Amino acid sequence: MMQFDPRQTSSPPPVEPTGFFTGIQVRPILFGVVVDTVATMVLSTLYYTFYVAKDLAEKSGAGEEAFADYWSSSEGLLASLLIGSLGTLIGGFYAARKAGHLQMKHGALVGIGSIILGFLLQSGSAETNLPEWFMALSFAAAIPAGALGGFFAEMAAGVGKGWTSGQYGPRS
């Protein structure tokens, strides 16, 4: 049993609190927001091209009005929410991989950047046909989606560095 020795002169270093933004890199976050925006546009285009346009052409014709009606329907809003969240997840993953540390925090900050960009885009448009509850839900989903992308980046970086050795829990 180890006993306390009052004559011991070495003291542990003082505990310094770290700030929320300690270790944060801005450039990967900004590029993550760009990746999020581009990924969302590409995924939306692919979804519309291979699913919606074909379905609308079979039903009534793929005009501008049918396009707007689809994206304001409950199915279109749900698809838009999922595609936007997936884009934010991809942007968060990218930022976290580029940062190399504090992956979940970098991913979550991509979500915050996406919210800010969404507010800026909303304020620039004259009128939107999206319901307010949908916008609130989209903004609320952005931070967890980005953090999840950061989590996946952390998992990808951790492969072979403890994840498979059982360091982070029992192996299955």
BELCOR-V972034 format. One record per helix or strand of 3 or more residues. SS is the DSSP state (~ for helix, > for strand). FROM is the first residue (numbers start at 1). TO is the last residue. Records with the same first field share a line. If there is no record, write none. Layout:
# BELCOR-V972034
SS = FROM-TO + FROM-TO
This chain:
# BELCOR-V972034
~ = 26-59 + 64-72 + 74-99 + 103-124 + 132-158
